[in-house]
């Protein structure tokens, strides 16, 4: 019996050895080496085109089946509120007073009308029914099926063929793509830690900076392949330059990898422990990233001083900042914190827009932890996105930091096809600030005072 087991074990070991050799050879030749040199064989693009054809067929088949069975496939687009053009507070008050008392805000009306209350009541009800803030923190629902159960919960079982196709996709994603992506992610992170630690022992100078940039680009490009990310970069002539600040809308933690795989940046963030802490300590040895302790990050003056000192040195990499401070669901851009716009530096805006048909990139941090989120990302079909480098912008004369931030935000929203919102993304976890309420009160009082002054002059 022992004589029979020995040849079998030897054959099994030999087959496993050959399998691992072939696996890592293919990995090295078709993914790692092209990533090092920034090359592509077009495999991912072909993969994306095939997926689109499959999604199109599956969606048409499921729509036809739903129609035959009279199932509701998509949620209604309307929420019961009649859409109207945005109008100002003064215009709406005029309309309400005209309908209620026949008098207008033209000097003949009183400084205050009881009918004004109805405006604020209506706006309050509309805000509750159609909350434009909280719905920015949930994944957008697709109107096509991408063979992911989480893509649209209204899709019902239609046929055995579609179910078999979904099952085949499940096997491909979890049994083939996920192990490959995990291998690439571990490879990219390991190389980043090892190489940046070694480069950290070199003396400061051009050689160290050159090697640091090449290593960062190589490792980030490997990590991009770990997500099967297909990225289209537009207007590369506007890429951020040393001594500036790059600001972008924020959808996912991988925004950093998406941008850093096309150029080198100095990262800004809070120091962490564990694996993230090891990565941060190794990176800062090779490149002047800006890491803050938990107690330091609350000191606005200290943060501004560190950032200002960095951008004053034109030999240092541009700083990468996400001014929203939280992840938004790929449909909108919310309020930019003014801190990075108070520094006298050139701002390089960048717009990022993901294609949700292949996988949902939005990170709902209140629902999923980082490990769970990354698992969902790596088990999706792919991450497809477009990146636009916008022309550099500077603070204009007489423009404060808030106005400058809003102007940059509007440019990013316009380029990325996103909704430009004034709300603070921090409302995901906190209440509306009293200052916002005071602004509405001041606006209303200004209208009343203006009405009173007009009546006095007449």
C-alpha positions as CSV (number, residue, x, y, z in Angstrom):
1,X,0.0,0.0,0.0
2,X,2.9,2.4,0.9
3,X,4.5,1.7,-2.5
4,X,1.4,2.7,-4.3
5,X,0.9,5.9,-2.3
6,X,4.5,7.1,-2.9
7,X,4.2,7.4,-6.7
8,X,0.8,9.0,-6.3
9,X,2.1,11.6,-3.9
10,X,5.0,12.3,-6.1
11,X,2.7,12.8,-9.1
12,X,0.4,15.1,-7.1
13,X,3.3,17.2,-5.9
14,X,4.7,17.4,-9.5
15,X,1.3,18.5,-10.8
16,X,0.9,21.1,-8.1
17,X,4.4,22.4,-8.8
18,X,3.7,22.7,-12.5
19,X,0.4,24.5,-11.8
20,X,2.0,27.0,-9.5
21,X,4.8,27.6,-12.0
22,X,2.4,28.2,-14.9
23,X,0.2,30.4,-12.7
24,X,3.0,32.7,-11.6
25,X,4.6,32.7,-15.1
26,X,1.4,33.9,-16.6
27,X,0.9,36.4,-13.8
28,X,4.4,37.8,-14.3
29,X,4.4,37.9,-18.1
30,X,0.8,39.2,-18.7
31,X,0.2,41.4,-15.6
32,X,3.2,42.3,-13.5
33,X,5.7,43.1,-16.2
34,X,3.2,45.2,-18.3
35,X,2.3,47.0,-15.1
36,X,5.9,47.9,-14.4
37,X,6.3,49.5,-17.8
38,X,2.7,50.9,-18.0
39,X,1.8,48.7,-20.9
40,X,-1.4,46.9,-21.8
41,X,-2.1,44.0,-24.2
42,X,-5.8,45.1,-24.6
43,X,-7.0,42.0,-22.7
44,X,-9.0,44.1,-20.2
45,X,-10.7,46.1,-23.0
46,X,-11.7,43.0,-24.8
47,X,-13.0,41.5,-21.5
48,X,-15.1,44.7,-21.0
49,X,-16.6,44.5,-24.5
50,X,-17.6,40.8,-24.0
51,X,-19.2,41.6,-20.7
52,X,-21.3,44.4,-22.2
53,X,-22.6,42.0,-24.9
54,X,-23.5,39.4,-22.2
55,X,-25.2,42.1,-20.0
56,X,-27.2,43.4,-23.0
57,X,-28.5,39.9,-23.8
58,X,-29.3,39.1,-20.1
59,X,-31.1,42.4,-19.6
60,X,-33.2,42.0,-22.8
61,X,-34.1,38.5,-21.8
62,X,-35.1,39.4,-18.3
63,X,-37.1,42.4,-19.5
64,X,-39.1,40.2,-21.9
65,X,-39.7,37.7,-19.2
66,X,-40.8,40.3,-16.7
67,X,-43.2,41.8,-19.3
68,X,-44.7,38.4,-20.0
69,X,-45.3,37.7,-16.3
70,X,-46.3,41.4,-15.6
71,X,-43.6,41.9,-13.0
72,X,-42.4,45.4,-11.9
73,X,-38.8,45.4,-13.1
74,X,-37.7,48.9,-12.2
75,X,-38.7,51.2,-9.5
76,X,-40.8,54.2,-10.6
77,X,-38.6,57.3,-11.3
78,X,-41.0,59.7,-9.7
79,X,-41.4,60.2,-6.0
80,X,-44.8,61.9,-6.1
81,X,-43.4,65.4,-6.2
82,X,-44.0,67.4,-9.4
83,X,-40.7,68.5,-10.8
84,X,-40.2,72.3,-11.2
85,X,-37.5,74.7,-12.1
86,X,-35.4,75.9,-9.2
87,X,-36.5,79.4,-8.0
88,X,-35.2,81.8,-5.4
89,X,-36.8,82.4,-2.0
90,X,-38.0,85.9,-3.0
91,X,-39.6,84.6,-6.2
92,X,-41.5,81.8,-4.3
93,X,-42.7,84.2,-1.7
94,X,-44.0,86.6,-4.4
95,X,-46.0,83.7,-5.9
96,X,-47.4,82.6,-2.6
97,X,-48.4,86.2,-1.6
98,X,-49.9,86.8,-5.0
99,X,-52.1,83.7,-4.8
100,X,-53.0,84.3,-1.1
101,X,-53.7,88.0,-0.8
102,X,-53.2,89.5,-4.2
103,X,-50.3,91.6,-3.0
104,X,-46.7,91.3,-3.9
105,X,-43.3,92.2,-2.5
106,X,-43.4,95.5,-4.4
107,X,-43.8,97.8,-1.5
108,X,-47.6,97.6,-1.0
109,X,-47.4,94.3,0.9
110,X,-46.6,94.2,4.7
111,X,-43.1,93.4,5.9
112,X,-44.4,90.0,7.0
113,X,-47.3,87.9,5.7
114,X,-48.8,84.9,7.4
115,X,-48.7,83.1,4.0
116,X,-44.9,83.1,4.2
117,X,-45.2,80.3,6.8
118,X,-46.6,78.0,4.1
119,X,-43.3,78.4,2.0
120,X,-41.2,77.1,4.9
121,X,-43.7,74.3,5.7
122,X,-43.7,73.2,2.1
123,X,-39.9,73.2,1.8
124,X,-39.7,71.2,5.0
125,X,-42.0,68.5,3.7
126,X,-40.3,68.4,0.4
127,X,-36.9,67.9,2.1
128,X,-38.3,65.0,4.1
129,X,-40.0,63.3,1.1
130,X,-37.2,63.9,-1.4
131,X,-34.0,64.1,0.8
132,X,-31.2,65.0,-1.6
133,X,-28.5,64.4,1.1
134,X,-29.0,60.9,2.5
135,X,-29.8,59.4,-0.9
136,X,-26.2,60.4,-1.9
137,X,-24.9,57.8,0.5
138,X,-26.6,54.7,-1.0
139,X,-25.5,52.9,-4.1
140,X,-27.3,53.9,-7.2
141,X,-29.6,51.3,-8.7
142,X,-28.9,50.1,-12.2
143,X,-31.5,49.9,-15.0
144,X,-29.7,46.9,-16.5
145,X,-28.6,43.6,-15.1
146,X,-24.9,42.9,-14.8
147,X,-25.3,39.4,-13.4
148,X,-24.6,40.6,-9.8
149,X,-27.3,40.0,-7.3
150,X,-26.6,43.3,-5.6
151,X,-27.0,45.4,-8.8
152,X,-30.8,45.5,-8.9
153,X,-33.0,43.9,-6.3
154,X,-36.1,44.1,-8.4
155,X,-35.0,41.5,-10.9
156,X,-36.8,38.2,-10.4
157,X,-36.1,34.7,-11.5
158,X,-37.2,34.4,-15.1
159,X,-35.6,31.3,-16.7
160,X,-33.3,28.5,-16.0
161,X,-30.8,29.8,-18.6
162,X,-30.4,33.1,-16.9
163,X,-30.0,31.4,-13.5
164,X,-27.3,29.1,-15.0
165,X,-25.6,32.1,-16.5
166,X,-25.6,33.9,-13.1
167,X,-24.2,30.7,-11.5
168,X,-21.4,30.5,-14.1
169,X,-20.6,34.2,-13.4
170,X,-20.5,33.4,-9.7
171,X,-17.9,30.6,-10.3
172,X,-15.8,32.8,-12.6
173,X,-15.8,35.7,-10.2
174,X,-15.1,33.8,-7.0
175,X,-13.0,30.9,-8.2
176,X,-10.9,32.5,-10.9
177,X,-10.9,36.3,-10.6
178,X,-10.9,36.7,-6.8
179,X,-7.8,34.4,-6.2
180,X,-6.0,36.2,-9.1
181,X,-6.8,39.6,-7.7
182,X,-5.9,38.7,-4.2
183,X,-2.5,37.5,-5.5
184,X,-1.9,40.7,-7.4
185,X,-3.0,42.9,-4.4
186,X,-0.6,41.1,-2.0
187,X,2.2,41.3,-4.6
188,X,1.6,45.0,-5.1
189,X,1.5,45.9,-1.4
190,X,4.5,43.7,-0.6
191,X,6.6,45.2,-3.3
192,X,5.6,48.7,-2.2
193,X,6.6,48.1,1.5
194,X,9.9,46.3,0.6
195,X,11.1,48.7,-2.2
196,X,10.2,51.9,-0.4
197,X,11.9,50.7,2.8
198,X,15.1,50.0,0.8
199,X,14.9,53.4,-1.0
200,X,14.5,55.0,2.4
201,X,18.2,54.2,3.1
202,X,19.4,56.2,0.1
203,X,20.6,59.8,0.6
204,X,18.2,62.5,-0.4
205,X,18.6,63.6,-4.0
206,X,17.5,63.1,-7.6
207,X,18.3,59.4,-7.7
208,X,16.2,58.7,-4.6
209,X,13.3,60.8,-6.0
210,X,13.5,59.0,-9.4
211,X,13.5,55.5,-7.9
212,X,10.7,56.4,-5.4
213,X,8.4,57.7,-8.2
214,X,9.1,54.6,-10.4
215,X,8.4,52.2,-7.5
216,X,5.2,54.0,-6.5
217,X,3.9,53.9,-10.1
218,X,4.8,50.3,-10.5
219,X,3.1,49.1,-7.3
220,X,0.0,51.2,-7.8
221,X,-0.4,49.9,-11.3
222,X,-0.2,46.3,-10.0
223,X,-2.9,47.1,-7.5
224,X,-5.0,48.6,-10.3
225,X,-4.8,45.3,-12.1
226,X,-5.9,43.6,-8.9
227,X,-9.2,45.3,-9.4
228,X,-9.3,44.7,-13.1
229,X,-9.6,48.5,-13.4
230,X,-10.1,50.0,-16.8
231,X,-9.3,53.7,-16.6
232,X,-9.5,56.3,-19.3
233,X,-7.5,59.5,-18.6
234,X,-8.5,62.7,-20.4
235,X,-6.5,65.9,-20.9
236,X,-3.2,64.6,-19.5
237,X,-1.6,68.0,-20.3
238,X,-3.3,69.3,-17.2
239,X,-1.9,66.7,-14.8
240,X,-0.9,68.2,-11.4
241,X,2.7,69.5,-11.1
242,X,5.1,69.8,-8.2
243,X,4.3,72.5,-5.7
244,X,0.5,72.3,-6.3
245,X,-2.5,70.7,-4.7
246,X,-4.7,68.2,-6.6
247,X,-8.3,68.1,-5.4
248,X,-10.8,65.5,-6.6
249,X,-14.3,64.3,-5.9
250,X,-14.4,61.2,-3.6
251,X,-16.3,58.0,-4.3
252,X,-14.1,55.3,-3.0
253,X,-10.8,54.6,-1.1
254,X,-9.5,53.3,-4.4
255,X,-9.6,56.9,-5.8
256,X,-6.1,57.1,-4.5
257,X,-4.9,54.1,-6.6
258,X,-6.8,55.3,-9.7
259,X,-5.0,58.6,-9.7
260,X,-1.6,57.4,-8.3
261,X,-1.3,54.8,-11.1
262,X,-1.0,57.7,-13.6
263,X,1.2,60.1,-11.6
264,X,2.9,60.4,-8.2
265,X,1.4,62.4,-5.3
266,X,2.2,63.2,-1.7
267,X,-0.6,61.6,0.4
268,X,-2.2,63.4,3.3
269,X,-3.9,61.5,6.1
270,X,-4.1,60.3,9.7
271,X,-1.5,57.8,10.9
272,X,-2.8,54.2,11.5
273,X,-1.7,51.1,13.2
274,X,-1.4,47.5,11.9
275,X,-0.8,46.8,8.2
276,X,-1.8,50.3,7.1
277,X,0.7,51.8,9.6
278,X,3.5,49.6,8.2
279,X,2.6,50.8,4.7
280,X,2.6,54.4,5.8
281,X,5.9,54.2,7.6
282,X,7.6,52.6,4.6
283,X,6.2,55.1,2.1
284,X,7.2,58.1,4.1
285,X,10.8,56.9,4.1
286,X,11.0,57.1,0.3
287,X,8.7,60.1,-0.3
288,X,7.6,63.1,1.8
289,X,4.0,62.1,2.5
290,X,2.2,64.1,5.2
291,X,0.8,61.9,8.0
292,X,-0.8,63.4,11.1
293,X,-1.4,62.0,14.5
294,X,-5.0,61.8,15.8
295,X,-4.4,64.8,18.1
296,X,-2.7,66.9,15.4
297,X,-5.4,66.5,12.7
298,X,-7.9,68.5,14.7
299,X,-5.4,71.5,14.8
300,X,-6.3,73.4,11.7
301,X,-3.4,75.8,12.0
302,X,-0.9,73.0,12.3
303,X,-2.4,71.2,9.3
304,X,-2.4,74.4,7.2
305,X,1.3,75.0,8.2
306,X,2.4,71.5,7.2
307,X,0.6,71.7,3.8
308,X,1.9,75.3,3.2
309,X,5.5,74.2,3.9
310,X,5.1,71.3,1.5
311,X,3.8,73.3,-1.5
312,X,6.4,76.0,-1.1
313,X,9.1,73.4,-2.0
314,X,8.7,73.1,-5.8
315,X,10.7,69.9,-5.8
316,X,8.1,68.1,-3.8
317,X,5.3,66.1,-5.3
318,X,1.8,67.6,-5.6
319,X,-0.5,67.0,-2.6
320,X,-3.6,64.8,-3.2
321,X,-6.7,65.9,-1.2
322,X,-10.3,64.9,-1.3
323,X,-12.0,68.0,0.1
324,X,-15.5,66.4,0.6
325,X,-14.1,64.4,3.5
326,X,-16.3,61.4,2.9
327,X,-17.4,59.1,0.0
328,X,-20.3,60.2,-2.2
329,X,-22.2,57.7,-4.3
330,X,-20.8,58.6,-7.8
331,X,-23.8,60.9,-8.6
332,X,-22.9,64.1,-6.9
333,X,-20.2,66.4,-5.5
334,X,-20.9,67.8,-2.1
335,X,-19.4,70.7,-0.1
336,X,-15.6,71.1,-0.3
337,X,-13.9,71.9,3.0
338,X,-12.2,75.2,2.7
339,X,-8.9,74.2,4.4
340,X,-6.9,73.3,1.3
341,X,-8.2,76.4,-0.6
342,X,-6.8,78.8,2.1
343,X,-3.3,78.0,1.1
344,X,-1.7,80.2,-1.5
345,X,-1.1,77.5,-4.1
346,X,-2.3,76.4,-7.5
347,X,-5.2,74.0,-7.4
348,X,-5.4,71.2,-10.0
349,X,-9.0,69.9,-10.1
350,X,-9.7,66.3,-11.1
351,X,-13.1,64.8,-11.9
352,X,-13.6,61.0,-11.4
353,X,-16.7,59.2,-12.7
354,X,-17.2,55.4,-12.4
355,X,-19.2,53.2,-14.7
356,X,-21.5,51.2,-12.3
357,X,-22.5,48.6,-14.9
358,X,-19.4,46.5,-14.1
359,X,-19.2,46.9,-10.3
360,X,-20.2,49.4,-7.7
361,X,-17.2,51.5,-6.5
362,X,-19.0,53.5,-3.9
363,X,-18.0,52.8,-0.3
364,X,-20.9,53.1,2.1
365,X,-18.7,53.2,5.2
366,X,-21.7,53.1,7.6
367,X,-22.8,49.8,6.1
368,X,-19.6,47.9,5.1
369,X,-16.2,47.7,6.8
370,X,-13.0,48.1,4.7
371,X,-12.4,44.3,4.4
372,X,-16.0,43.6,3.4
373,X,-15.9,46.5,0.9
374,X,-12.7,45.3,-0.7
375,X,-14.1,41.8,-1.0
376,X,-17.1,43.2,-2.9
377,X,-14.8,45.2,-5.1
378,X,-12.6,42.2,-6.0
379,X,-15.6,39.9,-6.6
380,X,-17.1,42.4,-9.1
381,X,-16.6,42.1,-12.8
382,X,-14.3,45.1,-13.1
383,X,-13.9,48.7,-12.1
384,X,-14.3,51.0,-15.0
385,X,-13.9,54.8,-14.7
386,X,-13.0,58.0,-16.5
387,X,-10.6,60.6,-15.1
388,X,-10.5,64.2,-16.3
389,X,-7.6,66.5,-15.5
390,X,-9.0,70.1,-15.5
391,X,-6.9,73.2,-16.2
392,X,-5.2,74.6,-13.0
393,X,-7.1,77.2,-11.0
394,X,-5.9,80.0,-8.7
395,X,-7.7,82.1,-6.2
396,X,-9.0,85.3,-7.8
397,X,-8.7,88.8,-6.3
398,X,-11.4,89.5,-3.7
399,X,-12.4,85.8,-3.6
400,X,-12.4,84.0,-0.2
401,X,-11.6,80.4,0.4
402,X,-15.2,79.3,0.4
403,X,-16.0,81.0,-2.9
404,X,-12.9,79.5,-4.4
405,X,-13.8,76.0,-3.2
406,X,-17.3,76.3,-4.7
407,X,-15.9,77.4,-8.0
408,X,-13.5,74.5,-8.2
409,X,-16.3,72.1,-7.1
410,X,-18.6,73.4,-9.8
411,X,-16.0,72.8,-12.5
412,X,-15.5,69.2,-11.3
413,X,-19.2,68.5,-11.2
414,X,-19.7,70.0,-14.7
415,X,-16.9,68.0,-16.2
416,X,-17.9,64.7,-14.5
417,X,-21.6,65.0,-15.2
418,X,-22.3,65.1,-11.4
419,X,-24.9,67.0,-9.4
420,X,-23.4,70.1,-7.7
421,X,-24.7,70.2,-4.1
422,X,-24.0,72.8,-1.3
423,X,-24.6,70.3,1.5
424,X,-21.8,69.1,3.8
425,X,-21.0,65.4,3.4
426,X,-20.6,65.3,7.1
427,X,-24.4,65.3,7.4
428,X,-24.1,61.5,6.9
429,X,-23.1,61.3,10.6
430,X,-24.1,64.7,12.1
431,X,-26.9,67.2,12.2
432,X,-27.2,70.4,10.2
433,X,-25.0,73.1,11.6
434,X,-26.6,76.2,13.2
435,X,-24.8,78.4,10.7
436,X,-26.8,77.0,7.8
437,X,-30.0,77.7,9.6
438,X,-28.8,81.2,10.3
439,X,-28.0,81.8,6.6
440,X,-31.7,81.0,5.7
441,X,-32.9,83.3,8.4
442,X,-30.6,86.1,7.2
443,X,-31.8,85.6,3.6
444,X,-35.5,85.9,4.7
445,X,-34.8,88.9,6.9
446,X,-32.9,90.6,4.1
447,X,-36.0,90.3,1.9
448,X,-38.2,91.8,4.6
449,X,-35.8,94.6,5.3
450,X,-35.4,95.3,1.5
451,X,-39.2,95.4,1.2
452,X,-39.5,97.8,4.1
453,X,-36.8,100.1,2.7
454,X,-38.5,100.1,-0.7
455,X,-41.8,101.1,0.9
456,X,-40.1,103.9,2.8
457,X,-38.5,105.4,-0.4
458,X,-41.8,105.3,-2.2
